[in-house]
């Protein structure tokens, strides 16, 4: 960690002390002629959603179809209110933990 700080301060000092060399606008002309950045379109999200839907449909068919669904809905509706609140609270905590992990990961990636 100390080594990185030393390198950063050295780099900053070298940049400050570097004299400006006039290039008669050469750099700006070159930058203007560069092609625009190519925007990559990723189909990863669509592929993952498609695979997830196929997996859900396969699980639905393999588990007995609608009878499994009806039994699950019946079980949830007959569940005591306290148990349902505990399940809702657990789901909320898991969702918040996942959101915090994603935000931390994203913020950490930007700071590098």
MMTF fields as JSON, N, C-alpha, C and O atoms, coordinates in Angstrom:
{
  "mmtfVersion": "1.0.0",
  "mmtfProducer": "UNKNOWN",
  "numBonds": 447,
  "numAtoms": 448,
  "numGroups": 112,
  "numChains": 1,
  "numModels": 1,
  "chainsPerModel": [1],
  "groupsPerChain": [112],
  "chainIdList": ["A"],
  "bondAtomList": [4, 2, 8, 6, 12, 10, 16, 14, 20, 18, 24, 22, 28, 26, 32, 30, 36, 34, 40, 38, 44, 42, 48, 46, 52, 50, 56, 54, 60, 58, 64, 62, 68, 66, 72, 70, 76, 74, 80, 78, 84, 82, 88, 86, 92, 90, 96, 94, 100, 98, 104, 102, 108, 106, 112, 110, 116, 114, 120, 118, 124, 122, 128, 126, 132, 130, 136, 134, 140, 138, 144, 142, 148, 146, 152, 150, 156, 154, 160, 158, 164, 162, 168, 166, 172, 170, 176, 174, 180, 178, 184, 182, 188, 186, 192, 190, 196, 194, 200, 198, 204, 202, 208, 206, 212, 210, 216, 214, 220, 218, 224, 222, 228, 226, 232, 230, 236, 234, 240, 238, 244, 242, 248, 246, 252, 250, 256, 254, 260, 258, 264, 262, 268, 266, 272, 270, 276, 274, 280, 278, 284, 282, 288, 286, 292, 290, 296, 294, 300, 298, 304, 302, 308, 306, 312, 310, 316, 314, 320, 318, 324, 322, 328, 326, 332, 330, 336, 334, 340, 338, 344, 342, 348, 346, 352, 350, 356, 354, 360, 358, 364, 362, 368, 366, 372, 370, 376, 374, 380, 378, 384, 382, 388, 386, 392, 390, 396, 394, 400, 398, 404, 402, 408, 406, 412, 410, 416, 414, 420, 418, 424, 422, 428, 426, 432, 430, 436, 434, 440, 438, 444, 442],
  "bondOrderList": [1, 1, 1, 1, 1, 1, 1, 1, 1, 1, 1, 1, 1, 1, 1, 1, 1, 1, 1, 1, 1, 1, 1, 1, 1, 1, 1, 1, 1, 1, 1, 1, 1, 1, 1, 1, 1, 1, 1, 1, 1, 1, 1, 1, 1, 1, 1, 1, 1, 1, 1, 1, 1, 1, 1, 1, 1, 1, 1, 1, 1, 1, 1, 1, 1, 1, 1, 1, 1, 1, 1, 1, 1, 1, 1, 1, 1, 1, 1, 1, 1, 1, 1, 1, 1, 1, 1, 1, 1, 1, 1, 1, 1, 1, 1, 1, 1, 1, 1, 1, 1, 1, 1, 1, 1, 1, 1, 1, 1, 1, 1],
  "groupList": [{"groupName": "UNK", "atomNameList": ["N", "CA", "C", "O"], "elementList": ["N", "C", "C", "O"], "formalChargeList": [0, 0, 0, 0], "bondAtomList": [1, 0, 2, 1, 3, 2], "bondOrderList": [1, 1, 2], "singleLetterCode": "X", "chemCompType": "L-PEPTIDE LINKING"}],
  "groupTypeList": [0, 0, 0, 0, 0, 0, 0, 0, 0, 0, 0, 0, 0, 0, 0, 0, 0, 0, 0, 0, 0, 0, 0, 0, 0, 0, 0, 0, 0, 0, 0, 0, 0, 0, 0, 0, 0, 0, 0, 0, 0, 0, 0, 0, 0, 0, 0, 0, 0, 0, 0, 0, 0, 0, 0, 0, 0, 0, 0, 0, 0, 0, 0, 0, 0, 0, 0, 0, 0, 0, 0, 0, 0, 0, 0, 0, 0, 0, 0, 0, 0, 0, 0, 0, 0, 0, 0, 0, 0, 0, 0, 0, 0, 0, 0, 0, 0, 0, 0, 0, 0, 0, 0, 0, 0, 0, 0, 0, 0, 0, 0, 0],
  "groupIdList": [1, 2, 3, 4, 5, 6, 7, 8, 9, 10, 11, 12, 13, 14, 15, 16, 17, 18, 19, 20, 21, 22, 23, 24, 25, 26, 27, 28, 29, 30, 31, 32, 33, 34, 35, 36, 37, 38, 39, 40, 41, 42, 43, 44, 45, 46, 47, 48, 49, 50, 51, 52, 53, 54, 55, 56, 57, 58, 59, 60, 61, 62, 63, 64, 65, 66, 67, 68, 69, 70, 71, 72, 73, 74, 75, 76, 77, 78, 79, 80, 81, 82, 83, 84, 85, 86, 87, 88, 89, 90, 91, 92, 93, 94, 95, 96, 97, 98, 99, 100, 101, 102, 103, 104, 105, 106, 107, 108, 109, 110, 111, 112],
  "secStructList": [7, 2, 2, 2, 2, 2, 2, 2, 2, 2, 2, 2, 2, 2, 2, 2, 2, 7, 7, 7, 7, 7, 7, 6, 6, 2, 2, 2, 2, 2, 2, 2, 2, 1, 7, 7, 7, 7, 7, 7, 7, 7, 7, 2, 2, 2, 2, 2, 2, 2, 2, 2, 2, 2, 2, 2, 2, 2, 2, 2, 2, 2, 6, 6, 6, 2, 2, 2, 2, 2, 2, 2, 2, 2, 2, 2, 2, 6, 1, 7, 2, 2, 2, 2, 2, 2, 2, 2, 2, 2, 2, 2, 2, 2, 2, 2, 2, 2, 2, 2, 2, 2, 2, 2, 2, 2, 2, 2, 2, 2, 2, 7],
  "xCoordList": [0.826, 0.0, 0.87, 0.622, 1.885, 2.808, 3.527, 3.771, 3.857, 4.558, 3.689, 4.184, 2.392, 1.48, 1.349, 1.328, 1.262, 1.184, 2.444, 2.38, 3.582, 4.846, 4.869, 5.297, 4.398, 4.367, 3.422, 3.733, 2.249, 1.293, 1.857, 1.69, 2.522, 3.084, 4.225, 4.373, 5.028, 6.111, 5.543, 6.042, 4.498, 3.861, 3.279, 3.425, 2.626, 2.055, 3.148, 2.988, 4.241, 5.342, 5.951, 6.242, 6.142, 6.707, 5.775, 6.235, 4.478, 3.524, 3.544, 3.451, 3.665, 3.697, 4.947, 4.888, 6.06, 7.324, 7.586, 8.548, 6.754, 6.98, 6.67, 5.571, 7.61, 7.355, 6.409, 6.416, 5.595, 4.672, 5.446, 6.19, 5.258, 5.922, 4.854, 3.917, 5.008, 4.026, 4.14, 5.215, 3.014, 3.019, 2.192, 1.842, 1.879, 1.146, -0.208, -0.638, -0.876, -2.211, -2.238, -3.307, -1.074, -1.012, -1.849, -2.611, -1.708, -2.427, -3.932, -4.639, -4.433, -5.884, -6.389, -7.495, -5.609, -6.032, -6.098, -7.029, -5.109, -5.102, -6.3, -6.96, -6.581, -7.704, -9.025, -9.924, -9.158, -10.393, -10.589, -11.728, -9.515, -9.63, -9.802, -10.063, -9.659, -9.85, -11.303, -12.211, -11.53, -12.92, -13.636, -13.012, -14.958, -15.757, -15.651, -15.426, -15.815, -15.754, -16.877, -18.021, -16.518, -17.5, -18.241, -17.628, -19.556, -20.364, -20.658, -21.29, -20.182, -20.424, -21.803, -22.166, -22.565, -23.875, -23.74, -23.352, -24.061, -23.936, -25.311, -26.267, -25.39, -26.642, -26.646, -27.474, -25.732, -25.599, -26.878, -27.32, -27.47, -28.683, -29.819, -30.547, -29.974, -31.05, -30.826, -31.775, -29.59, -29.274, -29.563, -30.16, -29.14, -29.376, -30.861, -31.31, -31.624, -33.069, -33.721, -34.597, -33.303, -33.856, -33.562, -34.446, -32.321, -31.951, -32.731, -33.161, -32.915, -33.676, -35.119, -35.677, -35.732, -37.117, -37.24, -38.177, -36.309, -36.335, -36.177, -36.866, -35.278, -35.084, -36.332, -36.697, -36.988, -38.225, -39.32, -40.031, -39.455, -40.471, -40.165, -41.075, -38.901, -38.529, -38.82, -39.341, -38.494, -38.776, -40.275, -40.73, -41.033, -42.495, -43.07, -43.92, -42.602, -43.114, -42.665, -43.452, -41.409, -40.886, -41.455, -41.461, -41.929, -42.446, -43.928, -44.496, -44.554, -45.962, -46.871, -48.093, -46.318, -47.123, -47.959, -47.474, -49.225, -50.094, -50.439, -50.702, -50.446, -50.796, -49.777, -50.149, -48.513, -47.475, -47.685, -47.527, -48.04, -48.273, -49.469, -49.409, -50.549, -51.756, -51.472, -51.926, -50.731, -50.379, -49.516, -49.696, -48.585, -47.736, -48.523, -48.309, -49.439, -50.274, -51.151, -51.315, -51.714, -52.548, -51.732, -52.209, -50.518, -49.652, -49.345, -49.376, -49.05, -48.715, -49.927, -49.791, -51.113, -52.303, -52.709, -53.325, -52.382, -52.726, -51.634, -51.787, -50.565, -49.44, -49.856, -50.57, -49.427, -49.731, -49.112, -48.071, -49.762, -49.324, -47.912, -47.129, -47.585, -46.253, -45.16, -44.124, -45.381, -44.406, -44.253, -43.148, -45.379, -45.323, -44.51, -43.722, -44.695, -43.934, -42.448, -41.61, -42.122, -40.716, -40.113, -38.985, -40.876, -40.394, -40.204, -39.219, -41.156, -41.051, -39.838, -39.103, -39.626, -38.465, -37.151, -36.208, -37.096, -35.874, -35.605, -34.462, -36.668, -36.497, -36.011, -35.161, -36.547, -36.125, -34.659, -33.917, -34.242, -32.843, -31.916, -30.874, -32.289, -31.466, -31.382, -30.315, -32.493, -32.502, -31.619, -30.867, -31.708, -30.862, -29.385, -28.536, -29.077, -27.678, -27.126, -25.993, -27.919, -27.484, -27.292, -26.334, -28.204, -28.089, -26.851, -26.135, -26.603, -25.406, -24.129, -23.163, -24.126, -22.943, -22.706, -21.564, -23.781, -23.642, -23.152, -22.288, -23.701, -23.276, -21.818, -21.062, -21.424, -20.03, -19.093, -18.033, -19.489, -18.661, -18.513, -17.43, -19.601, -19.557, -18.706, -17.918, -18.873, -18.085, -16.613, -15.757, -16.311, -14.921, -14.282, -13.099, -15.062, -14.55, -14.243, -13.317, -15.014, -14.782, -13.57, -12.923, -13.259, -12.158, -10.794, -9.782, -10.739, -9.447, -8.95, -7.876],
  "yCoordList": [-1.191, 0.0, 1.255, 2.197, 1.254, 2.385, 2.588, 3.717, 1.475, 1.529, 2.205, 2.997, 1.887, 2.475, 3.979, 4.747, 4.402, 5.829, 6.551, 7.669, 5.907, 6.493, 6.652, 7.681, 5.609, 5.675, 6.767, 7.485, 6.901, 7.927, 9.326, 10.195, 9.548, 10.879, 11.177, 12.31, 10.165, 10.338, 10.644, 11.52, 9.916, 10.138, 11.546, 12.223, 11.987, 13.336, 14.392, 15.38, 14.197, 15.164, 15.242, 16.331, 14.079, 14.075, 14.767, 15.467, 14.572, 15.231, 16.747, 17.499, 17.189, 18.625, 19.276, 20.405, 18.582, 19.161, 19.009, 19.578, 18.258, 18.045, 19.333, 19.872, 19.829, 21.053, 20.765, 19.673, 21.767, 21.62, 21.825, 22.795, 20.904, 21.004, 21.367, 20.604, 22.538, 22.994, 22.158, 22.04, 21.579, 20.74, 21.349, 20.658, 22.633, 23.375, 22.732, 22.717, 22.204, 21.633, 20.219, 19.705, 19.574, 18.218, 17.237, 16.447, 17.289, 16.349, 16.495, 15.494, 17.727, 17.925, 17.461, 16.928, 17.649, 17.173, 15.648, 15.075, 14.999, 13.53, 13.009, 12.062, 13.616, 13.168, 13.371, 12.538, 14.457, 14.703, 13.689, 13.359, 13.19, 12.235, 10.792, 9.908, 10.546, 9.182, 8.755, 9.573, 7.496, 7.039, 7.025, 6.911, 7.144, 7.121, 5.754, 4.739, 5.749, 4.479, 3.566, 3.985, 2.318, 1.316, 0.825, 0.354, 0.94, 0.486, -0.993, -1.401, -1.789, -3.231, -3.534, -3.107, -4.264, -4.694, -6.117, -7.024, -6.28, -7.597, -8.24, -7.641, -9.446, -10.193, -11.129, -12.036, -10.908, -11.787, -11.809, -12.876, -10.644, -10.581, -11.357, -12.084, -11.206, -11.921, -13.432, -14.198, -13.85, -15.283, -15.834, -16.902, -15.106, -15.572, -15.628, -16.57, -14.637, -14.65, -15.805, -16.479, -16.038, -17.16, -18.503, -19.353, -18.694, -19.955, -20.117, -21.222, -19.028, -19.09, -19.483, -20.306, -18.901, -19.252, -20.711, -21.394, -21.193, -22.602, -23.512, -24.525, -23.157, -23.964, -23.959, -24.987, -22.803, -22.731, -23.588, -24.299, -23.525, -24.349, -25.833, -26.635, -26.203, -27.614, -28.069, -29.166, -27.249, -27.603, -27.702, -28.576, -26.824, -26.839, -28.136, -28.768, -28.526, -29.758, -31.001, -31.929, -31.026, -32.202, -32.369, -33.477, -31.288, -31.371, -31.703, -31.761, -31.917, -32.293, -31.216, -31.363, -30.169, -29.128, -28.341, -27.921, -28.146, -27.269, -27.835, -27.071, -29.162, -29.722, -29.296, -29.005, -29.259, -28.807, -27.338, -26.943, -26.535, -25.11, -24.889, -24.068, -25.62, -25.48, -25.892, -25.231, -26.97, -27.403, -26.356, -26.099, -25.756, -24.72, -23.496, -22.954, -23.05, -21.889, -22.195, -21.352, -23.396, -23.798, -23.797, -23.336, -24.305, -24.346, -22.934, -22.674, -22.03, -20.66, -19.949, -19.207, -20.165, -19.489, -20.026, -19.301, -21.269, -21.859, -21.612, -22.014, -20.974, -20.724, -19.716, -18.76, -19.912, -18.923, -17.563, -17.489, -16.505, -15.144, -14.869, -14.206, -15.367, -15.115, -15.742, -15.121, -16.946, -17.619, -16.855, -16.72, -16.357, -15.6, -14.316, -13.951, -13.622, -12.407, -12.702, -11.913, -13.828, -14.215, -14.466, -14.059, -15.141, -15.398, -14.093, -13.925, -13.171, -11.874, -11.104, -10.501, -11.119, -10.439, -11.034, -10.308, -12.366, -13.026, -12.671, -12.425, -12.646, -12.28, -10.834, -10.536, -9.94, -8.534, -8.388, -7.629, -9.112, -9.042, -9.568, -8.971, -10.684, -11.229, -10.259, -10.09, -9.625, -8.664, -7.459, -6.996, -6.955, -5.819, -6.198, -5.412, -7.394, -7.834, -7.951, -7.547, -8.499, -8.594, -7.229, -7.014, -6.302, -4.944, -4.237, -3.57, -4.385, -3.767, -4.361, -3.642, -5.671, -6.314, -5.812, -5.57, -5.655, -5.157, -3.711, -3.352, -2.881, -1.48, -1.372, -0.571, -2.174, -2.161, -2.615, -2.026, -3.663, -4.177, -3.139, -2.961, -2.462, -1.451, -0.251, 0.266, 0.182, 1.321, 0.96, 1.794, -0.246, -0.688, -0.77, -0.47, -1.175, -1.262, 0.099, 0.237, 1.115, 2.467, 3.125, 3.97, 2.737, 3.402, 2.919, 3.534, 1.857, 1.331, 2.074, 1.766],
  "zCoordList": [0.0, 0.0, 0.0, -0.753, 0.848, 0.932, -0.402, -0.828, -1.047, -2.33, -3.392, -4.193, -3.394, -4.373, -4.156, -5.118, -2.895, -2.604, -3.06, -3.571, -2.872, -3.299, -4.82, -5.342, -5.525, -6.986, -7.462, -8.412, -6.798, -7.188, -6.982, -7.837, -5.858, -5.612, -6.585, -7.043, -6.899, -7.864, -9.248, -9.954, -9.625, -10.923, -10.998, -12.016, -9.936, -9.916, -10.018, -10.735, -9.318, -9.356, -10.76, -11.255, -11.4, -12.751, -13.746, -14.648, -13.583, -14.484, -14.296, -15.266, -13.052, -12.781, -13.364, -13.852, -13.317, -13.746, -15.239, -15.753, -15.94, -17.372, -18.132, -18.003, -18.914, -19.678, -20.845, -21.414, -21.19, -22.309, -23.606, -23.755, -24.534, -25.833, -26.854, -27.089, -27.455, -28.434, -29.701, -30.288, -30.113, -31.313, -32.439, -33.397, -32.33, -33.358, -33.668, -34.822, -32.647, -32.831, -33.373, -33.7, -33.475, -34.034, -33.209, -33.766, -31.903, -31.035, -31.201, -31.318, -31.214, -31.346, -32.707, -32.797, -33.762, -35.092, -35.132, -35.698, -34.529, -34.509, -33.723, -34.152, -32.583, -31.755, -32.492, -32.376, -33.243, -33.991, -35.109, -35.44, -35.693, -36.796, -36.334, -37.151, -35.038, -34.536, -34.731, -34.579, -35.063, -35.218, -33.87, -32.815, -33.935, -32.707, -32.042, -32.702, -30.745, -30.018, -30.472, -30.647, -30.654, -31.057, -29.819, -28.861, -29.849, -28.72, -28.911, -29.885, -27.951, -28.022, -27.494, -26.398, -28.263, -27.788, -27.297, -28.034, -26.069, -25.47, -25.389, -24.897, -25.872, -25.811, -24.61, -24.524, -23.699, -22.541, -21.702, -21.276, -21.463, -20.643, -21.298, -20.621, -22.611, -23.304, -23.257, -23.09, -23.402, -23.355, -21.958, -21.821, -20.922, -19.559, -19.222, -18.57, -19.656, -19.408, -20.152, -19.609, -21.391, -22.158, -21.512, -21.402, -21.084, -20.424, -19.124, -18.792, -18.389, -17.14, -17.398, -16.673, -18.428, -18.761, -19.17, -18.756, -19.971, -20.387, -19.17, -19.06, -18.261, -17.053, -16.177, -15.608, -16.067, -15.281, -15.898, -15.188, -17.209, -17.879, -17.724, -17.51, -17.83, -17.656, -16.228, -16.026, -15.244, -13.85, -13.61, -12.872, -14.22, -14.092, -14.649, -14.022, -15.829, -16.455, -15.694, -15.503, -15.259, -14.566, -13.158, -12.621, -12.56, -11.193, -11.137, -10.046, -12.243, -12.231, -12.785, -12.75, -13.279, -13.921, -12.93, -11.88, -13.28, -12.493, -11.131, -10.203, -10.981, -9.671, -8.614, -7.477, -8.977, -8.047, -7.696, -6.541, -8.688, -8.487, -7.565, -6.65, -7.807, -6.989, -5.545, -4.611, -5.362, -4.004, -3.301, -2.11, -4.03, -3.447, -3.037, -1.953, -3.894, -3.574, -2.367, -1.485, -2.326, -1.188, 0.098, 1.135, 0.039, 1.217, 1.71, 2.913, 0.788, 1.177, 1.766, 2.739, 1.193, 1.722, 3.089, 3.87, 3.394, 4.693, 5.742, 6.895, 5.362, 6.259, 7.337, 7.036, 8.575, 9.624, 9.279, 8.625, 9.724, 9.388, 9.893, 9.212, 11.065, 11.625, 10.762, 10.529, 10.296, 9.439, 8.125, 7.601, 7.598, 6.347, 6.537, 5.664, 7.683, 7.943, 8.09, 7.655, 8.698, 8.826, 7.44, 7.165, 6.569, 5.198, 4.427, 3.708, 4.583, 3.9, 4.424, 3.641, 5.735, 6.318, 5.835, 5.52, 5.78, 5.3, 3.841, 3.455, 3.032, 1.618, 1.492, 0.653, 2.323, 2.281, 2.678, 2.054, 3.711, 4.15, 3.061, 2.792, 2.432, 1.346, 0.173, -0.416, -0.167, -1.267, -0.95, -1.807, 0.273, 0.651, 0.669, 0.247, 1.153, 1.18, -0.237, -0.501, -1.142, -2.534, -3.167, -3.909, -2.875, -3.416, -2.88, -3.627, -1.588, -1.005, -1.58, -1.835, -1.782, -2.365, -3.783, -4.174, -4.557, -5.927, -5.935, -6.734, -5.048, -4.985, -4.55, -5.1, -3.569, -3.104, -4.213, -4.422, -4.921, -6.008, -7.114, -7.672, -7.422, -8.482, -8.064, -8.856, -6.822, -6.337, -6.262, -6.557, -5.88, -5.784, -7.166, -7.323, -8.166, -9.528, -10.113, -10.912, -9.723, -10.24, -9.61, -10.229, -8.37, -7.672, -8.14, -7.803, -8.891, -9.346, -10.536, -11.053]
}
